[in-house]
Amino acid sequence: MNKISEWLRGRKTYATGFAGLVIGIVNLLGLSVPGIPTVDHGAAVQMIVTALLAIFLRKGITNVIGPDRPPNPPFVPKGD
C-alpha cells in the first residue's frame, strides 16, 4: 500500500480528471455502464469541461488551494 500511495503522490488530480473525462464521454455517448450514474447531455458536457480544466490547470489548482499556500490575513474594514 505504501508504494501505491507514493506513486499516486502528485497524480491524484490527473486520476480524478481522467475519471471525470471518461464518465462524461460515456454519458455523452448515451452508453449504459453499471455503477456510473446517467446524466443528460448538458451535464455530461459540463463534466468533460470540468475534467479537462482539472487536468490542464493542475498546477494552478495546487498552487491556489494546496497546503503550501500561506493563510489569508484577517479582514479589517477601513474606517470612513
Secondary structure, DSSP 4 states (H G I P E B T S, - for coil): -HHHHHHHTTTHHHHHHHHHHHHHHHHHHT---TTS----HHHHHHHHHHHHHHHHTHHHHHHHHSTTSPPPPPP-PPP-
